[in-house]
């Protein structure tokens, strides 16, 4: 995968639109990272497997009442640990160096 900002929309098969993260789950001692996301309120998941590194930077002062984070930018990087995915939201910035990425949607 490349660091093309539009790549996520191409993979979803949609035009550019609003993206949010509803939940982040880290499992298997940090080797899997699942992002529960929405595109214009339609749910999808990004599942990063064979993760080698996760970096999480908090931006500003998150409000505990917020139920989602608005995605300002998303770059999917490259699999096989070549280039980290970077997800920038209004709450945090997450960088994930991964081996494989799965996009799961039911629509």
C-alpha positions as CSV (number, residue, x, y, z in Angstrom):
1,X,0.0,0.0,0.0
2,X,1.1,3.6,-0.5
3,X,0.9,6.7,1.5
4,X,-1.9,8.1,-0.7
5,X,-4.5,10.0,1.4
6,X,-7.2,8.9,-1.0
7,X,-6.4,5.2,-0.8
8,X,-8.8,4.5,2.1
9,X,-11.7,5.8,0.0
10,X,-10.6,3.7,-3.0
11,X,-10.5,0.6,-0.8
12,X,-13.9,1.4,0.6
13,X,-15.2,2.0,-3.0
14,X,-16.6,5.4,-2.1
15,X,-16.0,9.1,-2.7
16,X,-14.0,11.1,-0.1
17,X,-16.2,11.8,2.9
18,X,-16.3,12.0,6.7
19,X,-14.3,9.2,8.6
20,X,-14.4,8.6,12.3
21,X,-12.9,6.1,14.8
22,X,-15.4,4.7,17.4
23,X,-13.0,2.3,19.2
24,X,-9.4,1.1,19.2
25,X,-8.7,-2.4,20.4
26,X,-5.1,-3.7,20.9
27,X,-4.8,-7.5,21.5
28,X,-2.4,-10.4,21.4
29,X,0.2,-8.4,23.4
30,X,0.1,-5.5,20.9
31,X,0.5,-7.6,17.7
32,X,-3.0,-6.8,16.5
33,X,-4.7,-3.4,16.4
34,X,-8.3,-3.1,15.4
35,X,-9.9,0.3,14.6
36,X,-13.7,0.4,14.5
37,X,-14.4,3.2,12.1
38,X,-17.2,4.8,10.2
39,X,-17.5,6.4,6.7
40,X,-20.5,8.7,6.7
41,X,-22.0,6.6,9.5
42,X,-21.4,3.2,7.7
43,X,-19.2,1.0,9.9
44,X,-16.0,-0.7,8.8
45,X,-12.9,-2.0,10.5
46,X,-9.2,-1.7,9.9
47,X,-7.4,-4.7,11.3
48,X,-3.6,-4.4,11.5
49,X,-1.9,-7.8,12.0
50,X,1.7,-8.8,12.8
51,X,2.2,-5.3,14.4
52,X,5.8,-4.5,15.4
53,X,5.3,-1.0,16.7
54,X,2.5,1.3,17.9
55,X,2.9,4.9,18.7
56,X,0.1,6.9,20.2
57,X,0.3,10.7,20.7
58,X,-2.6,12.5,22.4
59,X,-3.6,15.8,20.8
60,X,-5.1,18.6,23.0
61,X,-7.4,17.7,25.8
62,X,-9.8,14.8,24.9
63,X,-13.2,15.0,26.5
64,X,-14.2,11.7,28.2
65,X,-17.8,12.2,26.8
66,X,-16.6,12.0,23.2
67,X,-17.9,8.8,21.6
68,X,-15.7,9.1,18.5
69,X,-12.7,10.8,17.0
70,X,-12.9,12.6,13.7
71,X,-10.2,11.4,11.3
72,X,-8.3,14.4,9.8
73,X,-5.9,12.3,7.8
74,X,-5.2,8.6,7.2
75,X,-2.2,7.1,5.4
76,X,-2.2,3.3,5.2
77,X,1.6,2.9,4.8
78,X,3.0,-0.3,3.4
79,X,2.6,-3.9,4.6
80,X,5.5,-6.2,5.6
81,X,6.8,-3.5,8.1
82,X,8.0,-1.2,5.3
83,X,6.2,2.0,6.3
84,X,3.9,2.7,9.2
85,X,0.2,3.6,8.8
86,X,-0.6,7.0,10.3
87,X,-4.0,8.0,11.4
88,X,-4.5,11.6,12.6
89,X,-7.6,12.5,14.5
90,X,-8.9,15.5,16.5
91,X,-8.0,13.4,19.6
92,X,-4.8,11.6,18.8
93,X,-2.3,10.5,16.3
94,X,-1.7,6.7,15.9
95,X,1.2,5.2,14.0
96,X,1.2,1.4,13.4
97,X,4.1,-0.5,11.8
98,X,2.4,-3.7,10.6
99,X,2.8,-6.9,8.5
100,X,-0.7,-7.1,7.1
101,X,-3.8,-4.9,6.9
102,X,-7.4,-6.1,6.5
103,X,-10.3,-3.8,5.7
104,X,-13.7,-5.3,6.8
105,X,-17.0,-3.8,5.8
106,X,-20.5,-5.3,5.4
107,X,-22.0,-2.8,3.0
